[in-house]
Amino acid sequence: MTNTFFERPILNSPYEYPIRHWELDSSGQPTQKISDTRRHAEYITPIPAPRKRKKSERGDWIC
């Protein structure tokens, strides 16, 4: 299966009003579908996964 999003990520001309965009799922990943409308303006802020904490030899937690 080819991933057309990565083969051609830019759909619009830099000199014209944007008229289409790649659809993204709820986690921000491309769905391989092109929508013929302009994307709604919103902030997408990735939240990093929490660090794994290691347990010391005595049984108490360390960071």
N, C-alpha and C positions, 0 to 999 in steps of 0.2 A: 504494500500500500504506500503510495507516495503522499508526502505531506506538502500540499500545495501552498499552505500558509508560509512555510519557510522557503519555498522556491520563488515566490513572488509576494513578499510581505507588503509592499507599497502598491496600493490600488489607484490612488488619485494623483493628478498632476499637481506639482507645487505652485502652479500659476493659476489654478482654477478653484472654485468653491468645491469642497469635498462632497461627493454624491453617493459614496458607498463605503462600506467597511467590513472587516472580518467580524463575524459573530463570535462572542466569547461566552463560555459557560459560566456558572456561578462561581467557579474557582479561578476565573480569568484565563482559562486555557482555550485556544482556538477550536471551534467546532467544525472547521473546513467548509463553512457556509458563508457566502457573501450576501450581505444585506444591502439593498439598494436605497438606503436612507443614511443620513448623517448620524454618527454615534452620539448619544446623549453625553453631555459633559458631566464627569464625576471623577472623584479621586479614587484611585486603586492603591491601597496601602498594604503591602505584604506584612503579615505579622510573623516574626520568626518563631520557630518552635522553641519551647523551653529547653534549657540545658539539662543534660542528664546529670544527676547528682550521684556521686560515688559514696559508698558506705566504707567507713574506715574499719580497721581490723577489730577495734573495740566495740563496734556496733553502732556508734553514733554517726551522723551524717556530716559529710564535709562537702564544700563547694569546689 
